[in-house]
Amino acid sequence: MTVIATPAPAPRLADLTVGDVVAEGAFPLTRDSLVHYAGASGDFNPIHYRDDVAVSVGLPGVLAHGMLTMGFAVQPVVDWAGDPGRIVDFQVRFTRPVLVPADGEAVVTVVARVGAIDTDAGVARIDLTVSSGEVTVLGKAQARVHLA
């Protein structure tokens, strides 16, 4: 039996208000997570899994890959939109690293809020607050979602 998935219906632009929280997410990270991501991405820079190397280049410790953090940031928006093809633009500014302790985990949290609505274009700008602990790790994180 073959199952063909169909995208969820898109949220309606008319139902959105600037300031609405449309999605949230929390993504735990361990050192093991970073090694798995390194294998999947091909980014084996040791600053992502070895404290001695990270410290030797002036970092406070092992940090998560920037692209992994960026992927976490957009995932709640993709889930809310129901189809990744509805994301027409996604931008972030890397402001602080996500430090991942040797023991335990770091958690990347995302809050997605409607920042602007362009009814003529059928697009909502979703502003993302992305943090780890009490620190905002991505600045000017925004996704534009086509909902017409």
C-alpha positions in Angstrom: 0.0 0.0 0.0 1.4 3.4 -1.0 0.5 6.4 1.2 0.8 9.8 -0.3 0.9 12.6 2.2 -0.8 15.8 1.3 0.1 19.1 2.9 -2.1 20.4 5.7 -4.3 23.3 4.8 -2.5 26.6 5.2 -3.4 28.9 8.0 -5.6 31.7 6.6 -4.1 35.1 6.3 -7.4 36.7 7.3 -7.3 34.9 10.6 -3.9 36.4 11.6 -3.3 39.5 13.7 0.1 41.2 14.2 1.4 40.0 17.5 -0.2 36.6 17.4 2.0 33.7 18.6 1.5 31.1 15.9 4.1 28.4 16.9 6.6 27.5 19.6 9.2 24.8 19.9 11.9 23.5 22.2 14.9 21.6 20.9 17.3 19.8 23.3 20.9 19.4 22.2 23.6 17.1 23.7 27.1 16.5 22.5 25.8 13.3 20.9 23.3 15.4 18.9 26.2 17.5 17.6 28.2 14.5 16.5 25.1 13.1 14.7 24.5 16.5 13.0 28.2 16.6 12.0 27.8 13.2 10.3 24.6 14.3 8.5 26.0 17.7 7.4 29.6 16.9 6.8 30.7 19.7 9.2 33.3 18.0 11.4 34.9 21.2 12.8 36.0 20.0 16.2 34.7 23.2 17.9 31.4 21.4 17.7 32.5 18.4 19.9 35.9 19.1 21.6 36.2 21.6 24.4 40.0 21.8 24.1 39.8 22.9 20.5 37.0 25.3 21.1 38.8 27.0 24.0 42.1 27.1 21.9 40.4 29.3 19.3 38.9 31.6 22.0 35.5 30.1 22.4 34.0 29.5 25.8 33.4 25.8 25.0 31.7 23.5 22.5 29.0 25.2 20.4 26.2 24.0 18.2 26.4 24.3 14.5 24.9 27.5 13.2 22.9 25.8 10.5 21.5 23.4 13.0 20.3 26.3 15.2 18.9 28.0 12.1 17.0 24.8 11.2 15.5 24.6 14.7 14.4 28.2 14.3 12.3 27.6 11.2 10.9 24.2 12.1 7.9 25.4 14.2 7.0 27.8 11.3 7.1 24.9 8.8 4.9 22.8 11.1 2.4 25.6 11.5 2.4 26.5 7.8 1.7 22.8 6.9 4.0 22.8 3.9 7.7 23.9 3.7 7.0 25.2 0.2 5.0 28.0 1.8 8.2 29.5 3.3 9.3 32.0 0.6 12.1 33.6 2.6 14.0 32.9 5.8 16.7 35.0 7.3 18.6 35.2 10.5 21.6 37.0 12.0 23.8 34.9 14.2 24.3 36.9 17.4 25.4 34.4 20.1 26.5 30.8 20.0 24.5 27.9 21.6 26.9 26.4 24.1 26.4 22.7 24.7 27.7 21.3 28.0 29.8 18.1 28.2 27.1 16.7 30.6 23.4 17.4 30.2 21.9 19.5 27.4 21.3 22.9 26.0 17.8 23.7 24.8 17.0 26.0 21.9 13.6 27.6 22.3 11.7 29.3 19.5 8.7 31.6 19.7 7.1 32.5 16.3 5.0 35.6 16.2 3.2 37.4 13.4 5.3 40.5 12.7 3.5 41.9 9.6 0.8 41.0 7.1 0.9 41.9 3.4 -2.6 41.1 2.2 -1.8 42.2 -1.4 1.1 39.6 -1.6 -0.7 37.0 0.5 2.4 36.8 2.8 2.8 36.9 6.6 6.1 37.9 8.1 6.8 35.7 11.1 9.3 37.1 13.6 11.2 34.5 15.5 12.6 34.8 19.0 15.3 32.1 19.3 17.1 31.6 22.6 19.1 29.2 24.6 18.8 29.6 28.3 18.3 33.3 28.9 20.3 34.3 25.9 18.9 35.3 22.5 21.1 33.4 19.9 19.6 34.6 16.6 18.8 38.2 15.8 16.5 39.5 13.1 15.2 36.0 12.6 12.2 36.2 10.2 10.4 33.9 7.8 8.0 35.1 5.1 5.1 32.6 4.6 2.9 32.6 1.6 -0.7 31.9 2.7 -2.9 33.2 -0.2 
